[in-house]
Amino acid sequence: MICPACGSANNCQISADKMCWCFDVPVDKAKLEQVIKDKSKDQCLCRACLSKLSVQLQDA
C-alpha cells in the first residue's frame, strides 16, 4: 500500500492479518485527519510521515 502523504510504501501489516506497527505511534487524531484530508481515508501513512506527526504531538 502507498502512503497518501508522501507516496512511499507504508508497509501496512493489517493486510497480513497482523497488528500493524502504526498502533504503537501516538498521533493527534485532528492532525492526522488534516494530513489525509482529500485523500483516501482507507490508506495508512508510512512510518516516516506518522513519526513526524508523533514528534509534533510530543513538541506541542
Secondary structure, DSSP 8 states (H G I E B T S, - for coil): -B-TTT-SB---SGGGTS--GGGGS---HHHHHHHTTTS-TTS---HHHHHHHHHHHHH-
